[in-house]
Amino acid sequence: MVHLFLSLKYLQGLIQVGQFGTVAEETERILKNIDSILKAEGSGLDSVFDATCFLVSEETYAEFNSAHTKCFSAGQLPTRTTIGVSWLPLGAKVEIKVLAVAGS
């Protein structure tokens, strides 16, 4: 779900459902889904300026960080907070929520 407030879009946390894989695979799929959702709303992944990410294992941080970084254009990485949690819904390993600038 996307909420619009002023010129900002708030996208609720997303997990990968039904196609679990490595942390890198889940991260890439989630970010592709976020890009598709934002494009349908007139923005895209390039409009994301802040991300909050949840991981179930701190041991996968390097894998997550690499996948997250490669999904964004060079110099376009959003600010990010990554939080370790004990579990995520439906067995997911990663959850990502973002804030983006609304498209014109």
N, C-alpha and C positions, 0 to 999 in steps of 0.2 A: 504494500500500500504506500502511495506517495501522498504526502501532505504538503501543500503549498502555503507558505507564510511570507508575506512581503515578496521578495524576489528569491526566496530560498526554497529548495525542495528537500523534504525530510523523508528518506526512504527507510522503512522499518527493516530490522535485521532479517537477513536471508540466510538460509542453509541450503545445502544440496539435498534434495529428496529423491530417494530411490536409486541413485547411481553413486553410491559411496565409492571412494577410491583413496588414493593417497591424499595427504594434506594439500600438496601442490595441485592435484587434479580438482579437488573440491574448491580450492581458492580460485582457480582459473574459471571453473564453471560458474561459480557464484558471481564473479566480477563480469563475466559475459552476460549473465542474466540481469545484473544491475545495469549494464550498458544498454541492453535491449529495453528494459523498463524506462530508463531515463530518455532514450531516443523516442519512445512512444509519447513521452511527455514534452518533447521539444528540446531536450538537452542531450547528454551522453556522458560517458565515463570521463571525458576531458573536462567536464564541468564540476566534478567532485572536488571539494576543497577540504573535506574532513571525513575520516573513517574511524569507526570503533569496531575492533575485531576481537573475537573471542576464540580461544584455542583450548582444547581439552588436555593438551600435553605441551609443557614447555620444551620438551625434547624435540618438538617439530617446528620450533620457531624459525630456525634457519631456512628450512624447506618452505615454510609459509612466506617468509620475508622475500625469498627469491622469486616465488611465483607472483606475489603481490606486486613487487617492483616491476617485473617484466610486462604486466598487464597495462601499465600506464606509460604514456609517452615520456621520453627523456625530458627532465626538467619540470614535469607536470605531476610529480608525486604529491598527493594530499597529505596534510598533517594526519597523524594516526596515533591512536591509543590501542595497544594490544593487551588484552586481559586474559589471564589463565583462569579457567573455570573447571569445576569437577565433572560437569556433564553438559551436553546440549541436546535438544529435542531430537527424537528419532534416530539417535546414534551418530549424528553428525560430528565431525571433528573440528569444523570451522563455522563461525557465523560472522557476517559482516553487515553493518548498517552504515549508511553514508548521508552526508549533507552535500547538496549540490546547488549551484547557481541556476536559476530558472532560465530556460532558453528564451530567445526573443520571439 
